[in-house]
Amino acid sequence: QVQLVESGGGLVQSGGSLRLSCAGSGCIASINEMGWYRQGAEKQRELVASVTRGGSEEYADSVKGRFNISGDLRKKSVDLQLNALKPEDTAVYSCHLAGYDWPRARNFWGQGTQVTFSS
C-alpha cells in the first residue's frame, strides 16, 4: 500500500502563487506516473499535470505556462508550482500515483488540499 499526503494549499489572491507538495510512503513494485488532479465545485475531476517515470510531462491546456510539475518518483514525491492563479483554479487538488504491484496495476490518491482564489 502507498499513502500520499498533500500539503501547501491555501488562500491566494489574484496573480498569486502557491506550491503544493505530495509525499508518499509505503511500498509498490514500480511507479509509472505521478500527478495532480483537481475538482472544483460542481465540476468533474480533471488532470492538472502529470509526470511519468521517463520524465514526460503533461499539462491541462488551462494551466500550461502557469503551472509547473516536478517530481522524484523514486521517492514517491511530486510538487506542483501554481503561478498567476485565477478564480477558475479554485478546487481541491489531489495527488495521484499510478503504478504496478503484481498482479495488477494500482492507483493511489491523497486526501486532497484546498486551493482557493481570493479577489
C-alpha positions in Angstrom: 0.0 0.0 0.0 1.0 3.6 -0.7 -0.1 6.6 1.3 0.0 10.0 -0.2 -0.1 13.2 1.8 -0.5 16.6 0.2 0.4 20.0 1.7 0.6 23.6 0.6 -2.9 24.6 -0.2 -4.5 27.8 0.9 -6.0 31.1 0.0 -4.3 33.1 -2.7 -5.0 36.5 -4.3 -5.2 37.4 -7.9 -1.9 36.6 -9.7 -0.5 34.9 -6.6 1.4 31.7 -6.3 1.3 28.5 -4.3 3.4 25.4 -4.2 1.7 22.1 -3.5 3.7 19.1 -2.3 2.9 15.4 -2.2 4.9 13.0 -0.1 4.3 9.3 -0.5 5.1 6.4 1.8 4.7 2.6 1.6 5.8 0.0 -0.9 4.9 -0.6 -4.5 6.8 -2.6 -7.1 7.0 0.1 -9.7 5.7 3.6 -10.3 4.6 4.6 -13.8 3.3 8.1 -13.2 2.5 10.7 -10.5 0.4 13.8 -10.9 -2.1 16.2 -9.7 -5.8 16.3 -10.3 -8.4 18.9 -9.2 -12.1 19.1 -8.7 -13.9 22.4 -8.4 -17.4 22.9 -7.0 -19.9 21.1 -9.2 -17.2 20.1 -11.6 -15.7 16.8 -12.6 -12.3 15.8 -11.5 -9.7 16.7 -14.1 -6.0 16.2 -14.7 -3.9 19.2 -13.9 -0.4 17.9 -14.6 1.5 14.6 -14.5 5.0 13.3 -14.9 6.0 9.8 -16.0 8.8 7.6 -14.8 10.6 8.6 -18.0 10.3 12.3 -17.3 7.5 13.1 -19.7 5.2 15.8 -18.5 1.6 16.5 -19.4 -0.5 19.6 -18.5 -4.1 20.6 -18.9 -4.5 23.3 -21.5 -5.9 25.7 -18.9 -2.7 25.6 -16.8 0.0 25.5 -19.5 2.5 28.3 -18.9 1.3 28.9 -15.4 1.8 25.7 -13.5 4.9 23.5 -13.3 5.2 20.0 -12.0 8.3 18.4 -10.6 8.7 15.0 -9.2 11.0 12.3 -7.9 9.1 9.1 -8.5 11.8 7.1 -6.7 10.9 9.0 -3.6 7.2 9.0 -4.3 7.1 12.8 -4.3 5.7 15.3 -6.6 5.3 19.1 -6.4 3.1 21.5 -8.3 4.0 25.1 -8.6 0.9 27.2 -9.3 1.5 30.7 -10.7 -0.7 33.5 -11.9 -3.7 32.0 -10.2 -7.2 32.6 -11.5 -10.6 32.2 -10.0 -11.2 29.1 -12.0 -8.2 27.5 -10.3 -10.2 27.2 -7.1 -10.5 23.5 -6.4 -9.5 20.6 -4.2 -6.1 19.4 -5.6 -5.3 15.7 -5.1 -2.1 13.8 -5.6 -2.2 10.6 -7.7 0.2 7.7 -8.1 -0.2 5.1 -10.8 2.0 2.0 -10.6 2.1 -1.7 -10.7 2.2 -4.2 -7.9 1.8 -7.8 -9.1 -0.6 -9.0 -10.3 -2.2 -5.7 -11.3 -2.0 -2.0 -11.9 -2.7 0.2 -8.8 -3.8 3.7 -8.3 -3.5 5.7 -5.1 -4.9 9.1 -4.1 -4.1 11.6 -1.5 -6.9 13.2 0.6 -6.6 16.5 -1.2 -5.7 20.0 -0.4 -7.9 23.1 -1.0 -6.7 25.9 -3.2 -9.0 29.0 -3.1 -8.7 32.1 -5.2 -9.5 35.3 -3.3 -10.3 38.5 -5.1 
